[in-house]
Amino acid sequence: MEIRIGIQHSPREIVIESEEKTEELLARLDAAVADGSPVTLVDDKGRTVLIPGAKVAFAEISTEEPRRVGFLG
């Protein structure tokens, strides 16, 4: 799934692809925003991103459907 996270006072979003379950990710983000602690995310390529929970402006999680390629006809 694709995860987009906006950080306060930053014009860019953090965008990662992850196989983590949606419910687990939402629970970790919710806890980090509630108490201001950092949250660590790992993408499909093994890169680690540390996000300050106190600075999260928004989080958008895409559907887990694969993207379609080509024309429908």
N, C-alpha and C positions, 0 to 999 in steps of 0.2 A: 504494500500500500504506500501511497505517497503522503508524507506529513509535511505541512507548511506551518512554521511557527514565526509569528511576528514578535519582534523585540521592541519595547518602548524606546523612543528617541533614536531609532535606527531605520533608515529608509529601505533596507534590504530584509528579505525574509530568509529564514533557514529552511531549506527544502532537502529532505532525505527520503530515500526509499527504504522501507523496512519490512521484514516478515513478522514482526512482533504482533501479537494478538491485540485487536483494537481495545478490548475491555481493560487489559493489563496496562496498555499505554495511557489510556484516559485516566485510570486510577493513579498512576505515577505522576502524570502531569497535574492532576487535581490536587494531590497531596503537596507537590512542590509549590504550586501557586498559593495554596492555603497557608503554608508556613514559611514561604520565602526561601526554601532550600533549593540548591541546584538539582537538576535532573540530568542524567546521562542517557543518551540515545546512541545506539549502534546501528549503522546502515548495512545494506546488503553486501557491501564491499569490505566490511570490517572496520570502517572509520568510526571513531568515537567523537561525539559532539556533547559538550557540557553546556547546558543552558541555565542561566540564573532564573529560578522560579519567580523571584520578586519582580522581574522585568518582562515577563511574558505578557504581550498585548493580546494575542489571539493564537489559537491553534486550529488548524483545519486538517482533517483526516479524510482522505479520499476513500471511495468505495474499493472493495477488494476485488472487483471484477477486472479481468484482463482488458487491456485496451484493444479495440478492434482496428484492423488495418485494411484498407482497400475500400472499394465502392460497394454499396448495397444496391442490388439491382433487380 
